[in-house]
Structure formats: C-alpha cells, structure tokens
C-alpha cells in the first residue's frame, strides 16, 4: 500500500523577486540621489539610544477556502518610531490548512483531506533607514515553525518542528501627498519559507487609504499567489485594514481570500 501527495515543489524565488523587485525598483526610481550614511548604519552610537522610545503592536486574521490563520506581535523602536535606528520584533501565529492526498488500496485510489495545524514564532532584530520619501527596514533573526498533520503523512517533509534563520526587508515610499507604495519580502531557512507583497495605496482623505495589492508566499512544498484590493482606516494611533481578492495555489486551483489586520502605535 502506498500513498502520494497531490502537490508540486514550489519555485519561490522567481515570483518573489518579481513581486518585490517591481515595488522596490519603483521606490528607488523615485528616490532622490542621496547616499545612505553607512558609518552610522553599521556603527550606531548605542549610548545615545532611547531604548524605550516607542512600540507598535499588530494582529490579524487571514482566511481562504482551505486555511485559517491568526497572528500577532509587536515591534520596539528605541529612539522613537519616527526616527531611523534599531528595531526589535516578536511575532507569533497559529492556524491550520487542508490539502488533498490519496492512498492506493485494493479498492483503488482513495482521495481524502489532511489537516495541518501550524504554529509559528519569530524573534528579529532590525534597522530602519530613510532616504528622502523612502523608508526601508531590514530584519534578521530566528524563526520557529511546527506543523502537525492528521492523518499523519510520512511522505510530507514539512511535518514536525523546524528552527532556522530569517531575513526580511520592508519598504515604504510616499509617491505623493495622496499616494504611497509598499514592497516587502522575506525568506526563512525553516522549510525555505518565503513571502513577497506589494501594495499601492491612495489616500484621498487622511483617515482612508485603499488600492490594489498582490502577493506570493509558500515553502518548499507549497506555492501560492494572490491579487486583490484593500481598504485601510486610520483612527488616531490605530489602523484597521481589510482586504480580499482572488487566490491561487500550487494545485492551480483558484478561490478567494480575506484578511483583517489591526495596527496600534504607542
């Protein structure tokens, strides 16, 4: 008796580079010709840092036809969130997803769903630097992920606990007083996990932003992409974002996705 998973191996880097490259190239093209202050970036004055300068908290939930995931965390910004410098981030997420499997038996091929329960945690250290209207954050640190699959799938290499290194870059560019662009990307050695996302925001009013968004993400056994739109409400020190659209995956199936995110500044 044998079994097989109805999947294909992901090819993350092509899509990741395309999505992030488009957004980041647009930021660089519009940025003024000004060099980073490399000495200050690489050798900051630690004695002058206000280690309790500010903090941002975030939380959200993400849902598709076959998955549900919630997350939360905070970013500490010594010296203040509006100033360049060190960033420290803690993140945790839990959720689950299902995928189709098949088992060969004397009665023929039997197809059924397997469920994977996912736990993630990250501890990252980063630095924020600004060049004109562009702000970039670079992070690096440790990532942990556990996937418990039921019924057990001995052929699935992502089952179990995984610990590795993670790197991430987040960029923001103010295109105009009424428009902005963001482009983010990350990669972790845990399961070769990757993600890339681009948003183009229009804010005709100080309290509202909306626009299109696109993203790719996955790992060595999973590959997904999304195209949709978002709307964001700015309420004092809190932002609320809802988004939705069309999602596709490694099985070349399409469906919908929806997300709700909260962001709070202290």
Beta strands, then each sheet from edge to edge (+ up, - down):
strand 1: 3-5
strand 2: 55-64
strand 3: 67-76
strand 4: 85-105
strand 5: 108-131
strand 6: 134-150
strand 7: 160-176
strand 8: 179-188
strand 9: 193-205
strand 10: 208-219
strand 11: 222-235
strand 12: 238-249
strand 13: 254-265
sheet 1: 1+ 4- 3+ 2- 13+ 12- 11+ 10- 9+ 8- 7+ 6- 5+
end
